[in-house]
Amino acid sequence: MKHKRRRKYKPLRAPDQIIVRSAQEISEEDKQRISVLFGDNLRIQEEIDETLIGGIRIQKKTELFDGSIRSQLDKLRHKLYNLKTYDRHK
């Protein structure tokens, strides 16, 4: 009696969805860079957000990777505000 070998298949996995927000449309080169960082099995949803000024924000599930100029300016504004507040209490 011959036994049939069962092939082991990898179960198909749904692509990870990421949302890419940028001030303008991202290039194919940028999409390739994103694929290198986050994996090949991606579905990229692009959104244009003119308030970002420049840079991009990438959201994958609950993680947010923020490389926008707006967030950098907000961080700088926060640091400057804290410096002013600190100086007043001296």
N, C-alpha and C positions, 0 to 999 in steps of 0.2 A: 504494500500500500504506500503510495507516494504522498508525501506531505507537501502541500503547497506553501511556499514561502510568502509570508505577508510582507508587503512593502510598507515601509514606514514613511509616511508623508508628513511634511510639516503642515500643521493647520494654517490655513490662510488667515492672515491678520489684517484687520481693517487698517487703512492708513491713518496715521496720526494727523489730526487737523491742527494747524497752527494759523493764527491770525497775525498778519504782518501789516502794521500801520506805518505809513510814511507820508511825508509832505508831498511826494510825487510818486509816480509809478516806478516800481523797482525794475532793474534791468535783468536780463537772463543771467548775466554774470553774478549778480547779487543772489538770485534764486539758487544758483549752483553753490555759492558759499553757504547759504542757509541749509541746503541739503547735506553738505559736508558736516556742518555742525550738529544738525538735528536728525540725520539719518535719511536714507533714500525713500523710505515708505511714508511720504508726506503728502498731504493735501493742503496746499497753501491758499488761504483766503486773503486776498489783498484788499486793504481799505486805505483810501486817501484821507489824511487828516492834516489840513493846511495849518493848524495851530501848532504843529510840531516844529516848524521852521526848517528843520533838517534832521537827518538821522532816522532811525527806525525803532519801533517798539514791536517785540515779538511776544505773543502770548501762546503758551502751550498748556492746555488744561488750566491748572491753577497757578502756573509759574509765569512770571512776567520778566522779560529781559528788556530793559529800557536803555537804549543808546541814543535817545533823542536829545537834541540841543535844548529843547524846552525843559526837560527834566534836569539837565545840567545847570541851566539858568535858575530853576527853582531851588536846587540844592545850594547854589551860590547865594541866592537871595536869603535863604534860611540861615546860612552861616553868617552873613553880614548882619542880619537882624539880631542874631544871638550875640555877636560882638558888641553891637550898640547897647543891648540890654545889659551885658556884663559890665561895660564901662560905666553905665549909670549907677551901678550898685557899689562902685569903689568909693 
